[in-house]
Amino acid sequence: MAEENRGTHKLYEKDRIGEVQIADEVVAIIAGLAATEIDGVDSMAGNITNELVGKLGMKNLSKGVKVDVTEDHVSVDLSLNIRYGFNIPAVSEQVQEKVSAAIENMTGLTVLDVNIRIAGVNMEES
C-alpha cells in the first residue's frame, strides 16, 4: 500500500466525500503540455513535441520536466528547445505564466516557481 501513495498528492474539498490524489507525473504532464502550446517553443528537451504526444502517449510529455510537490505548493523545472528567431526572455515569460496558470487551474495547487532552462535552439523550419 505504501507504493500506491508514492509520488502522489492528496487534495481535499470543503465538504469532501472522499479524497482526491494527483500523481506528480500528472502535474509534470500538465506543465509539459502547457509549455509546448506557446508559440516559439519547439519542443521539450528530449525532442517531445505536441504532434508526437498523440503518437507516443502522454507519459512521454513529462520528459524535460521536473516537479517538486510539497503540501499545497509546486516548483517546476522545464528544459525547452526554442525555435530560432524567437525572443527567449519573452517566450520564457509566456511559458512561465501558462504553466503556472494551467497547474493552478487544474489541480488547485499553488505554483511557487517555474524555472526554465533553454536546452537548444531549432534552426529548421516547421
N, C-alpha and C positions, 0 to 999 in steps of 0.2 A: 504494500500500500504506500510505502514511503516513495517508491519510484514514480507512482502516479502523480504525486504533488510536486515533483522536481520540475523547475522551470515554468511554474505557473504562478499567477497572482489572483487572489480572491477579491472579488468586487461584491459589495453589498448595496442593497436598495434600502430606502427608509422603512417601508413595510414589507420586508422580504418574506418570501415563501420558502426560498431555498437559497443556495449560494451559486454564484457565477464565477467560473475560473477562466482566465485567459492565459494561454501559454505564451511564454516570452517570444517564441518564434512567430506567433501571430502578430505581435507588436512589431517585430522586425519586418515581416511581410508588408504590413501597412506602411511602414516607413519607406521601404524599397519601392513599393508601387507609387506612393505619393511623389517620391523623388524623380522617378522616371517619367512622370507626367509633365514635368517642367520643360519648356522649350529651351534647348541648349544643353540639356543632359543627354548625352549619347547613350550611356548605359551605366550600370553599377560596375564597380571594379570586379572583374571576373567575367565581363562581357555579357551580362544578362540585360536584355532589352525588353520592353513591353511586348514586342512581337514574339520573342522567344518564350515568354511566360506561358502562353497558350499551348505551345508545343512541349515544353519541358515540365510544366507544373509550377504551382505557386511556391513550393518549398525552395526552389532554386532562386527565387527573388530575394531571399534573405541573405544571399551571398553579398559580401561587401557591406553588410550592416551588422553592427554590434549594439545590442541594447542592454542596459543595466536597469532592471526594475526593482525598486525598493519601496515598500509600503505603498504610498499613492503617487510616487514620483518615477519618472523615466529619464534616463540620459541616453542619447542616441549618438553613435559614431557611424558616419557614412563614408564610403570610398567610392568616388564617382569618376567617370570618364566624361569629359566635356567636349562638345563639338567645337571645332576650330572656328574662330571669328566671333564667338560669344564672349561677353564681358563676364569674367569669372566671379568677381565680387557680387555683381547683380544677380547672376544665376544662382549663386550660393545662398544669397539672402532669400530669394524666392523659394528655394528648396527648403531652407530652414523654416520659413513661415508655413509652407504647405505641409511638411512633415509634422510639425508641431500641431497644427490645426487638425489634421487627419487623425493623429493618435488621440488627442484630447476629445474630439467629437465622437470617435468610435468606441473608445474604452472608458472615458471619464477620468483617466489618469492625468496628472499634471506633468507636462514636459519641462524639465529643468533646463536642458540644453540640447542642441543639435549641432554636433561638431562635424565638419566636412573636411575630407582630405581629397584633393584632386589627384587622382592616380595616373591620369593620362589625358591626352587631347587627341580626338579623332580627326584626321585630316580628310577623310573620304567624304564624298557627297552621298547623302542618303537616297 
